[in-house]
Amino acid sequence: MNSNIQIAGFKHNVTNFIDLMDKIKLINQDCTVQLLNADGIAGNEHIIHATIHAIKAFERNENIANDLGIEICVRASAQRQISKSLKILGIKEGKMNICVVAVGCNENIMDKLESLLDTRADEVLDSDDKDLKRTYNISNEELKTAGSIENVMIERTSLLILET
């Protein structure tokens, strides 16, 4: 599997979810493009770590989802249930901060996505610790032990491997 991973942030008003997904499928015929709610992402390292775990889960035949994009969502949310991960990181209609993860795509994939998702805004990938603590039910003790929200989410993503 080509593991070229590209990450970008966008601010976009999703007016028609199905239409948007259809347009993205046309762009990414030879690779995986996953859109996630950036408000549930704890920074670049978190999403890169989750993406690597998703790719490796497929390589080991230990994937939870049948689709790499959904597996990235599952791993990034540190949830075993697809429905819970989509509730946290899924795209909804309306104004959203979007994290795009592209795996195995051409170098110009983000340029193509800009034509659909408006201007890049990588700052949406910066974590809002207060929101993330609430979203993922992170205690002050866990945060203190790990050192940062990003570290907490990386640890939780890694722990999914141990759960069967």
Secondary structure, DSSP 8 states (H G I E B T S, - for coil): ----EEEEEEEEEES-HHHHHHHHHHH-TTSEEEEEEGGG---HHHHHHHHHHHHHHHHTT--SSSSHHHHHHHHHHT-S-HHHHHHHH---SEEEEEEEEEES--TTHHHHHHHHH-SB-GGGGS--HHHHHHHHT--HHHHHHHSSHHHHHHHHHHHTTT--
